[in-house]
């Protein structure tokens, strides 16, 4: 007879079932961190080395495309502008929303990638 986590017959789970979930979560987190780091490397490092249109494309659209979506939804993501300002400053809410959005997007990709590449039991 196999060891079970819960003794009632209708809710019996194999003891190893919890271990599979922990391994899967570790794989998700590893892929998530890799995706976040790759986004950071592609967005920040090239623009620090050389300034041209190609290196500005990823950081610009990584920030301002989500901000425009949130602005369209009516959220105050841009601050007030003065006459001498080139563009409106991004509010704290705007930065938090952009960060949360990219964290969620990358975590979704990590879950899908780890699911597609996991080994069968």
C-alpha positions in Angstrom: 0.0 0.0 0.0 1.3 3.5 -0.9 1.8 6.2 1.7 -0.8 8.9 1.4 -0.8 12.5 2.4 -4.4 12.5 3.6 -5.9 9.3 5.1 -9.5 9.7 3.9 -10.1 7.5 0.9 -11.8 10.2 -1.3 -9.1 12.7 -0.8 -6.0 10.4 -0.9 -3.0 11.9 -2.7 0.3 10.2 -3.2 3.0 11.6 -1.0 5.1 12.4 -4.1 2.4 14.7 -5.5 3.6 17.6 -3.4 7.1 17.1 -4.6 6.1 17.3 -8.2 4.4 20.6 -7.6 7.5 22.0 -5.8 9.8 21.0 -8.7 7.5 22.5 -11.2 7.4 25.8 -9.3 11.2 25.8 -9.2 11.3 25.4 -12.9 8.7 28.2 -13.4 10.8 30.5 -11.2 14.0 29.7 -13.0 12.5 30.4 -16.4 10.8 33.6 -15.0 14.1 35.0 -13.8 15.8 34.2 -17.1 13.0 36.0 -19.0 13.2 39.0 -16.7 17.0 39.1 -17.0 16.9 38.8 -20.8 14.4 41.7 -21.0 16.5 43.8 -18.7 19.7 43.0 -20.8 18.0 43.7 -24.1 16.4 46.9 -22.8 19.1 48.6 -20.8 22.6 47.4 -21.8 22.4 48.3 -25.5 21.1 51.8 -24.9 24.0 52.4 -22.4 26.6 51.3 -25.0 25.3 53.0 -28.2 22.6 55.5 -28.6 20.7 55.1 -31.9 17.1 54.2 -33.0 17.5 50.5 -32.7 18.8 50.5 -29.1 16.1 52.9 -28.0 13.3 50.8 -29.5 13.0 48.1 -26.8 13.2 50.3 -23.7 10.9 52.9 -25.2 8.2 50.5 -26.2 8.7 48.4 -23.0 7.6 51.4 -21.0 5.4 53.7 -23.1 3.3 51.1 -24.9 1.9 49.8 -21.6 1.5 53.4 -20.3 -0.5 54.3 -23.3 -2.8 51.3 -22.7 -3.3 52.3 -19.1 -3.8 55.9 -20.1 -6.5 54.7 -22.6 -8.2 52.9 -19.6 -8.3 56.2 -17.7 -5.5 55.7 -15.2 -3.3 58.6 -14.3 0.0 57.3 -15.5 1.5 60.7 -16.6 2.1 63.7 -14.4 1.6 67.4 -15.1 3.9 69.1 -17.6 5.4 72.6 -17.5 6.2 74.7 -20.5 9.8 73.9 -20.6 9.4 70.1 -20.3 10.0 67.8 -23.3 7.5 65.2 -22.1 5.3 64.5 -19.1 6.9 62.6 -16.2 5.7 59.1 -15.4 3.9 58.9 -12.1 4.6 56.3 -9.4 1.4 54.5 -10.3 2.6 54.4 -13.9 5.9 52.8 -13.0 4.2 50.3 -10.7 1.7 49.3 -13.4 4.4 48.9 -16.0 6.5 46.8 -13.6 3.6 44.6 -12.6 2.5 44.1 -16.2 5.9 42.9 -17.3 6.3 40.7 -14.2 2.9 39.1 -15.0 3.7 38.7 -18.8 7.0 37.1 -18.1 5.6 34.8 -15.5 2.9 33.7 -17.9 5.6 32.9 -20.5 7.6 31.0 -17.8 4.6 28.8 -16.9 3.9 28.0 -20.5 7.6 27.3 -21.4 8.1 25.1 -18.3 4.9 23.3 -19.0 6.0 22.6 -22.6 9.5 21.5 -21.7 8.7 19.4 -18.6 9.4 15.7 -18.6 6.5 13.3 -18.3 6.3 11.3 -15.1 
